[in-house]
Amino acid sequence: MPKVTVDKDKCNGDGICVSVCPVSVFEMQNEKSVPVNQDACIVCRACETQCPTQAITVEE
Ligand code: SF4
């Protein structure tokens, strides 16, 4: 099962991951991205590649 991690110190709260994830893994909470729906991740890596601060790590 994929593991999606957001480094809260790096997250700038722009919400790009919320926009690019095709299966709605992320939700904004207190202006930080939280991977609330990791089980749905299809490991497309759109979040990893598009996050401008490299805050997201996806492990298969
Ligand atoms: S790898 Fe793809 S499916 Fe998984 S959390 Fe990132 S954008 Fe969503």
Residues whose N, C-alpha, C, O or C-beta is under 5 A from the ligand:
A	BS01	SF4	V4 V20 C21 P22 V23 V25 C41 I42 V43 C44 R45 A46 C47 E48 V58
